[in-house]
Amino acid sequence: MTNNPQTESKKIAPIIRPIWPAPDHIYAGVTTRFNTETDKLYQQGNIAHHVGDDQQYVDQNRKILTENEELVSGATLNWQWLDQHHGNHCVEIDRAKTNPLAADAVITSSPMTSCVVMSADCLPILLTDAEGRQVAAMHAGWRGLANGIVSNTLALFRQALITKGFPLSPIYAWLGPAIGPDHFEVGSDVKQAFCQKKHHVDLNYQQAFTPINDSKYLADLYQLATLELHYCGIHHVYGGGFCTYCETERFFSYRRSHPTGRMASYIYRTNRI
């Protein structure tokens, strides 16, 4: 998918579209915050039910998102929402379930089934293979990254392709909006969670942590994810460079203010190949 970021709707804020070499039948995007002048915190495009927002606003935001995305893709779209727990569990689906699934990543090869994760500082990662036969969405905060969400998702992604009889081809990863490296202050426990593991040491995860003092660091989620993706054999990595904390006009940020809303990062494939 080589199109530039664009706005498809007069009803919702601009959707951020990945700039990456995914096939044209792969569609992906990230919702953004809007209406920031209101003093009603959640009337700004929040997409999550679990953050204390009025359900009618959330349902309306999801409905508008679905309707506008269906205008873009030209067909009925089903959304697979997740009940995320900053873990490392990934699920594969053949069709969207009505209820959210307890997982932090989801994979599908079914057309018009949107894999979606929610975030407000954690890193969303979208995946597709070069042929566009399968897609996935990952919610990757520091806990998920440290505990193997990337390796678990990629192992299942590859196995699912093999099971379906597809030859393996390069996998593309796109890194969505997350808190930037100048604002993600963490303790030594976070650094240890990465650096104590053998393959993390081999990859020199130290470089992703900038010391502030003896016990505090600035952590780079984008670099941590990229190192992990490279370790798993993924070298086509795109996106990054956002900061949910400092880009106040278009992103929710839990670190900047909470309670707060969530953005949705999603990916799906159409019937066209």
Secondary structure as UniProt FT lines:
FT   STRAND          15..16
FT   TURN            24..25
FT   STRAND          26..30
FT   TURN            36..37
FT   TURN            41..45
FT   TURN            50..51
FT   HELIX           55..73
FT   STRAND          78..80
FT   STRAND          82..83
FT   STRAND          90..93
FT   STRAND          101..102
FT   STRAND          105..108
FT   TURN            111..112
FT   STRAND          113..119
FT   STRAND          123..129
FT   TURN            130..131
FT   STRAND          135..140
FT   HELIX           142..147
FT   HELIX           149..163
FT   TURN            164..165
FT   STRAND          171..175
FT   TURN            181..183
FT   STRAND          185..187
FT   HELIX           188..195
FT   HELIX           198..202
FT   TURN            203..204
FT   HELIX           205..208
FT   STRAND          209..211
FT   STRAND          216..219
FT   HELIX           221..231
FT   TURN            232..233
FT   STRAND          236..239
FT   TURN            244..246
FT   TURN            248..250
FT   TURN            254..256
FT   STRAND          263..269
//
